[in-house]
Amino acid sequence: MQMEVVREFQDLEGRPWRAGFRHREGLDHKGRYYLTFESGDGEAKGSAELLDVRWNSEHSARLRIETFSEVELRRRLRSALGRSQGATGS
């Protein structure tokens, strides 16, 4: 599924990022929407996601992401990038 972009922000180095959510299919209807990030400048950084930050509806996901502070977005981005690097062994 394509990422639904909700917010744009900059990381600590000034690089642009987009925060949003994706929908995951499954039998359990709870927590189908999860937090995801994409690089906003086409750089090799790419994307990262936090599968454990989930919401039950598109409305809830959009509302929460809209109300995150930029500090919170940066913190969650660092966490997502750290987890994705740890998973690939980089």
N, C-alpha and C positions, 0 to 999 in steps of 0.2 A: 504494500500500500504506500502511496505517496504521502510524504510528511505534510501535515496541516500546519503551516507556519502561523505562529501567534505573535511572537516578539522578535525584534532584532536588537542586538546589543554588542558590545565590544569586550573582548577578554582583557586581561591585565596588560598585554602587549599592544593593545589597540587594534587587534584583528577583528573583523566583523564576523558575527555568528547569528544564526537564526535558531530560536527555540520553538518547539512545537510538539506535536504528538502524532502517534500512529495508532492504528487499530489492529488488534491481533484477534484472529478468529479462534474459536474454541468452544467447547461445551459449556464452560463456566462463563456466565455473563458478567461476573464481577471482575473489575479491573482489566477490562479489555483495552483500554486506552493507556498508553505509556509515554513517558517523556523522552524526547529525542532532540538532538542538535545537529545542525549542518553548518559547515564553513560557509561564510557569506561572500568570500572573495575567490572561490574556485581553487584555492590552495590545496595542496596534497593532504592537509589535515583531515579533510573528508567529513565524516559524521561519527556520532557516538550516541548511545542510548542508555537509559537507565530503566531496565525492565521492572525494577522493584518500586518505581515511582509511578503508580497507576491510579486510574480513575474509572468509575463505572459508566460515565457518559461523556459524550463529546462536549456537552455544555460544562460539566464539571472540570474537564481538562482545560478547556479554553479559559474559564474563569480563574482557575488557580494560576495558570501560567501568566495571565495578564496581571495578576496581583503580586507575583514574585518581584522582589527588588532586584536591581542589577547585581548587587553583592550576592544574593541567593542564586541567581542564574550563573554567575561565574563559579561559585562554589560547586554547584551541581555539574557544571561543564567539566571542571577539573576532576571531579569524581568519575564522571562518565569516560573521560579520556584515559584516566589512570586504569580503570577497569578494562577498557578495550586494549590498551597496551599490554596489560598483564595477561590477558587471554591469548594474545598473539605471541607472547614471549619476547617482545621488543624491548 
